[in-house]
Amino acid sequence: MLRSSEPDKDYINASFVDDYSRRDAYILTQAPLNDTVNDFWRMISQYDIGTIVMLNSLKEEKESYPLYWPSEGSAKYGDITLQLLSKTNSKNITTRKFSVINATPPTKTSTVQHIQYTGWANGDSNPDPQEMLDLLTVLEQSQQQSGDGVIVFQCRDGVGRSGCVATIMSVIERVKIEQTVDVFQTIKLIRAKRPGAVNTLDLYLFCYKTILAYLDSFNCYSNFEDC
Protein backbone atom coordinates (compact mmCIF):
# COMPACT_ATOMS: atom_id res chain seq x y z
CA MET A 1 0.00 0.00 0.00
CA LEU A 2 2.75 2.45 0.96
CA ARG A 3 5.44 3.33 -1.53
CA SER A 4 8.84 2.85 0.12
CA SER A 5 12.35 1.85 -0.86
CA GLU A 6 12.54 -0.10 2.40
CA PRO A 7 10.63 -3.42 2.13
CA ASP A 8 9.71 -3.51 5.83
CA LYS A 9 8.13 -0.05 5.72
CA ASP A 10 5.58 -0.42 2.94
CA TYR A 11 2.75 -2.21 4.78
CA ILE A 12 -0.31 -0.68 6.38
CA ASN A 13 -3.64 -2.38 7.08
CA ALA A 14 -5.49 -0.56 4.31
CA SER A 15 -6.93 -1.44 0.91
CA PHE A 16 -8.13 0.44 -2.13
CA VAL A 17 -11.69 -0.55 -3.08
CA ASP A 18 -13.84 0.27 -6.10
CA ASP A 19 -17.23 1.87 -6.31
CA TYR A 20 -19.65 1.04 -9.12
CA SER A 21 -18.05 3.42 -11.63
CA ARG A 22 -14.47 4.05 -10.47
CA ARG A 23 -11.48 1.92 -9.61
CA ASP A 24 -9.76 2.71 -6.32
CA ALA A 25 -12.43 5.21 -5.29
CA TYR A 26 -11.94 4.61 -1.56
CA ILE A 27 -9.35 3.40 0.92
CA LEU A 28 -10.62 1.35 3.87
CA THR A 29 -8.26 1.24 6.83
CA GLN A 30 -8.22 0.36 10.51
CA ALA A 31 -7.69 2.98 13.22
CA PRO A 32 -4.00 3.91 13.42
CA LEU A 33 -2.07 2.30 16.27
CA ASN A 34 0.74 3.94 18.20
CA ASP A 35 3.32 2.36 15.90
CA THR A 36 1.43 3.05 12.64
CA VAL A 37 0.42 6.72 13.04
CA ASN A 38 3.43 7.91 11.02
CA ASP A 39 2.63 5.39 8.28
CA PHE A 40 -1.00 6.52 8.20
CA TRP A 41 -0.02 10.12 7.49
CA ARG A 42 2.61 9.04 4.98
CA MET A 43 -0.18 7.22 3.11
CA ILE A 44 -2.36 10.34 3.22
CA SER A 45 0.44 12.44 1.74
CA GLN A 46 1.60 9.90 -0.85
CA TYR A 47 -1.87 9.45 -2.34
CA ASP A 48 -2.87 13.14 -2.07
CA ILE A 49 -5.90 12.31 0.06
CA GLY A 50 -8.27 15.25 0.50
CA THR A 51 -10.87 13.67 2.79
CA ILE A 52 -10.58 11.30 5.77
CA VAL A 53 -13.72 9.95 7.43
CA MET A 54 -13.08 8.63 10.95
CA LEU A 55 -15.89 6.38 12.22
CA ASN A 56 -14.83 5.72 15.80
CA SER A 57 -14.19 7.64 19.00
CA LEU A 58 -10.80 7.59 20.69
CA LYS A 59 -12.28 5.45 23.45
CA GLU A 60 -15.03 2.88 22.90
CA GLU A 61 -15.99 0.31 25.52
CA LYS A 62 -12.69 -1.28 26.61
CA GLU A 63 -10.67 -0.11 23.60
CA SER A 64 -8.62 3.07 23.32
CA TYR A 65 -7.11 4.54 20.17
CA PRO A 66 -4.29 7.08 19.88
CA LEU A 67 -4.92 10.72 19.08
CA TYR A 68 -3.20 10.86 15.71
CA TRP A 69 -3.56 14.59 14.99
CA PRO A 70 -2.68 17.82 16.82
CA SER A 71 -5.55 19.16 18.93
CA GLU A 72 -4.09 22.62 18.37
CA GLY A 73 -1.11 24.12 16.59
CA SER A 74 1.11 21.62 14.80
CA ALA A 75 2.79 18.26 15.38
CA LYS A 76 5.29 16.01 13.60
CA TYR A 77 4.63 12.41 12.62
CA GLY A 78 7.83 11.10 11.13
CA ASP A 79 8.54 13.18 8.03
CA ILE A 80 5.01 14.62 8.05
CA THR A 81 4.10 17.86 9.83
CA LEU A 82 0.42 18.54 10.46
CA GLN A 83 -0.95 21.97 11.23
CA LEU A 84 -4.53 22.44 12.40
CA LEU A 85 -6.14 25.14 10.26
CA SER A 86 -9.75 25.00 11.46
CA LYS A 87 -12.24 22.97 13.46
CA THR A 88 -16.06 22.90 13.43
CA ASN A 89 -18.54 20.86 15.46
CA SER A 90 -22.09 19.71 14.88
CA LYS A 91 -24.10 16.81 16.28
CA ASN A 92 -21.74 13.79 16.38
CA ILE A 93 -19.60 15.31 13.60
CA THR A 94 -16.32 17.16 14.05
CA THR A 95 -14.57 18.49 10.96
CA ARG A 96 -10.91 19.46 11.12
CA LYS A 97 -8.85 20.94 8.34
CA PHE A 98 -5.11 20.24 8.31
CA SER A 99 -2.13 21.36 6.32
CA VAL A 100 0.01 18.28 5.55
CA ILE A 101 3.69 19.03 4.95
CA ASN A 102 5.83 16.12 3.75
CA ALA A 103 9.55 16.74 4.27
CA THR A 104 10.60 13.71 2.21
CA PRO A 105 12.14 14.95 -1.07
CA PRO A 106 10.55 16.23 -3.15
CA THR A 107 8.82 18.13 -0.35
CA LYS A 108 5.15 18.92 -0.83
CA THR A 109 2.25 20.49 1.03
CA SER A 110 -1.39 19.48 0.78
CA THR A 111 -4.65 20.04 2.65
CA VAL A 112 -6.91 17.38 4.12
CA GLN A 113 -10.34 17.48 5.74
CA HIS A 114 -10.66 15.09 8.68
CA ILE A 115 -14.32 14.29 9.39
CA GLN A 116 -14.88 12.42 12.65
CA TYR A 117 -18.28 10.83 13.23
CA THR A 118 -18.98 9.60 16.77
CA GLY A 119 -22.54 8.34 16.39
CA TRP A 120 -21.31 4.75 16.73
CA ALA A 121 -19.62 5.44 20.06
CA ASN A 122 -22.08 3.44 22.18
CA GLY A 123 -20.92 -0.06 21.37
CA ASP A 124 -22.05 -1.43 18.03
CA SER A 125 -25.62 -0.11 18.04
CA ASN A 126 -26.22 1.62 14.73
CA PRO A 127 -26.99 5.35 14.59
CA ASP A 128 -30.08 6.97 13.15
CA PRO A 129 -30.02 6.70 9.33
CA GLN A 130 -30.63 10.45 9.03
CA GLU A 131 -27.38 11.09 10.91
CA MET A 132 -25.59 8.99 8.32
CA LEU A 133 -27.17 11.04 5.53
CA ASP A 134 -26.04 14.21 7.32
CA LEU A 135 -22.52 12.78 7.46
CA LEU A 136 -22.60 12.08 3.72
CA THR A 137 -23.67 15.68 3.09
CA VAL A 138 -20.61 16.93 4.98
CA LEU A 139 -18.47 14.41 3.08
CA GLU A 140 -19.81 15.55 -0.29
CA GLN A 141 -19.06 19.17 0.57
CA SER A 142 -15.50 18.19 1.48
CA GLN A 143 -15.11 16.32 -1.80
CA GLN A 144 -16.24 19.35 -3.76
CA GLN A 145 -13.53 21.40 -2.07
CA SER A 146 -10.79 18.79 -2.48
CA GLY A 147 -11.43 17.86 -6.11
CA ASP A 148 -13.37 14.61 -5.68
CA GLY A 149 -10.34 12.43 -5.04
CA VAL A 150 -9.88 9.18 -3.12
CA ILE A 151 -11.71 9.07 0.24
CA VAL A 152 -10.18 7.33 3.26
CA PHE A 153 -12.70 5.58 5.53
CA GLN A 154 -11.14 4.70 8.89
CA CYS A 155 -12.78 2.69 11.65
CA ARG A 156 -11.78 0.35 14.48
CA ASP A 157 -11.12 -2.69 12.31
CA GLY A 158 -11.08 -1.18 8.81
CA VAL A 159 -13.86 -3.40 7.49
CA GLY A 160 -17.12 -3.00 9.44
CA ARG A 161 -18.20 0.61 9.68
CA SER A 162 -15.81 1.70 6.91
CA GLY A 163 -17.27 -0.86 4.52
CA CYS A 164 -20.78 0.12 5.56
CA VAL A 165 -20.39 3.84 4.87
CA ALA A 166 -18.49 3.21 1.62
CA THR A 167 -21.35 0.95 0.52
CA ILE A 168 -24.01 3.52 1.37
CA MET A 169 -22.15 6.28 -0.44
CA SER A 170 -21.54 4.16 -3.53
CA VAL A 171 -25.17 3.00 -3.75
CA ILE A 172 -26.49 6.55 -3.39
CA GLU A 173 -24.10 7.83 -6.06
CA ARG A 174 -25.44 5.16 -8.41
CA VAL A 175 -29.03 6.05 -7.53
CA LYS A 176 -28.35 9.66 -8.51
CA ILE A 177 -26.99 8.67 -11.92
CA GLU A 178 -28.79 5.44 -12.88
CA GLN A 179 -31.79 5.26 -10.50
CA THR A 180 -30.68 1.75 -9.57
CA VAL A 181 -30.38 0.30 -6.05
CA ASP A 182 -28.05 -2.68 -5.69
CA VAL A 183 -26.66 -3.11 -2.19
CA PHE A 184 -25.67 -6.76 -2.65
CA GLN A 185 -23.46 -6.18 -5.70
CA THR A 186 -21.93 -3.06 -4.16
CA ILE A 187 -20.81 -4.97 -1.07
CA LYS A 188 -19.57 -7.82 -3.26
CA LEU A 189 -17.48 -5.33 -5.26
CA ILE A 190 -15.97 -3.82 -2.11
CA ARG A 191 -15.26 -7.24 -0.59
CA ALA A 192 -13.33 -8.23 -3.71
CA LYS A 193 -10.49 -6.00 -2.48
CA ARG A 194 -11.35 -5.75 1.22
CA PRO A 195 -12.54 -9.17 2.44
CA GLY A 196 -14.85 -8.95 5.44
CA ALA A 197 -16.20 -5.50 4.61
CA VAL A 198 -19.66 -4.93 6.16
CA ASN A 199 -18.93 -7.81 8.53
CA THR A 200 -22.18 -8.10 10.51
CA LEU A 201 -25.84 -8.57 9.65
CA ASP A 202 -26.67 -5.39 11.60
CA LEU A 203 -24.36 -3.34 9.40
CA TYR A 204 -25.76 -5.00 6.27
CA LEU A 205 -29.30 -4.08 7.34
CA PHE A 206 -28.17 -0.57 8.27
CA CYS A 207 -27.03 -0.05 4.68
CA TYR A 208 -30.57 -0.81 3.51
CA LYS A 209 -32.20 1.35 6.20
CA THR A 210 -30.05 4.35 5.34
CA ILE A 211 -30.65 4.01 1.61
CA LEU A 212 -34.40 3.69 2.24
CA ALA A 213 -34.23 6.87 4.33
CA TYR A 214 -32.51 8.57 1.39
CA LEU A 215 -35.22 7.38 -1.02
CA ASP A 216 -37.93 8.41 1.44
CA SER A 217 -36.73 11.98 1.09
CA PHE A 218 -38.13 11.84 -2.45
CA ASN A 219 -41.43 10.21 -1.37
CA CYS A 220 -41.34 8.14 -4.51
CA TYR A 221 -39.86 4.79 -5.53
CA SER A 222 -41.52 4.38 -8.91
CA ASN A 223 -38.45 5.42 -10.90
CA PHE A 224 -36.01 3.20 -9.01
CA GLU A 225 -35.00 -0.34 -9.89
CA ASP A 226 -34.49 -2.41 -6.73
CA CYS A 227 -32.00 -5.21 -7.26
Buried (B, 14 or more C-beta within 10 A) or exposed (E): BBEBEEEEBEEBBBBBBBBBEEEEBBBBBBBBEEEBBBBBBBBBBBBBBBBBBBBBBBEBEEEEBEEBBBEEEEBEBBBBBBBBEEEEEEEBBBBBBBBBBBEEEEEEEBEBBBBBBBBBBEEEEBBEBEBBBBBBEBBBBBBEEBEBEBBBBBBBBBBBBBBBBBBBBBBBBBBEEEEBBBBEBBBEBBBEBBEEBBBBEEBBEBBBBBBEBBBEEEEEEEEBEEE
